[in-house]
């Protein structure tokens, strides 16, 4: 069940209707929990058992840790939580990856090894809910939170359907307090929530699926033939596709939750207007980047032990972040490139710190362009089907080459227009919010915007693609 389907709209209206009835708050939370299990079971019902396992283990581990005074005493229960959650994630997501990597590694030294295929199906959203529930046990272990008193609240936190399969990754300290008193959207929240759902669906259905997705597919499926214009066209199309796809999902999730009276954190803040890569990761997939910062980078030592150790910590964090995205060495390279970008940025900032020209608007705009260009180079490894395709695309982007006009001139023009509008929009909203801009419009203008979004979605071809981040 995906947001961009009539099935979900009917499901959501039924849930919202139940949530609006004059029922006890505990009954409403139970309704939301059952609805969340139904939502997840629509993909593959047996995998609900995995969520139950994570829920029960982390509930038990946190309860035990709260009764213990020292970290040393709490550590066995943290290890239990880590082994359970990361063990399930590792088996279902990385078992085939380890198997294939082992076969290749042995083959390079002349050893033939052909194990039977594992045929493991990846449960949708397992990376997201694993990190979400782990944040709870980690906070309890550190003594920054106590085990929550209501199992129903905790189970709802783990499975809350708007953000269950593709984020944002919500912290227990942000969500669980919202379960204490009844949550019901005000008319203003309900209206804004439906608008966010509409704009999120527009981003997904119209821009990501109908406009940019087919162009990216055409170029990357013929990557070996791509020249300079082809490679940049396909890469720019994918950079727009993945933003509108993933930000569209997060916007839908935030809107759906708001309609039910719950607040979820922002996951994107105009990332293509980032000035540098630290700024980019403060704006892109914020819930993951802050998770990696708080539970990986800082525990590794962060920037507390000198430049060399800081660089090592940055690289390790980004390499693991890349592997989190997918069981492939291409994702590791993608994360490694961002690690190198962050390391290089620290050196550049140290060298030019205090220079007045670095604050000039033209310099800032140039840095936005440079940041976006290098992000696009990294996106190639995220999207390509093989290293050979990725290296050919990057070589064509950096050195030129004869263009085969894979996408065709009209599509190249379309990508150029969308890219300019995307970058201009992010730059204009860089220090603002969509809500501020929208509420500044008159009622007729707001109505016109909403009508235009709905008409565009109605006219878009029914490609009905799954959200890209479902595979992670």
Helices and strands as residue ranges (DSSP letters): H 6-20, H 25-44, G 45-47, H 48-66, H 71-89, I 90-94, H 95-108, H 126-142, H 151-159, G 161-163, H 172-175, G 176-179, H 187-202, I 203-213, H 214-220, G 223-225, H 228-259, G 271-273, H 277-281, H 286-292, I 293-297, H 298-300, H 307-325, H 329-352, G 356-359, H 361-383, H 387-399, H 409-428, H 434-439, H 443-459, G 468-471
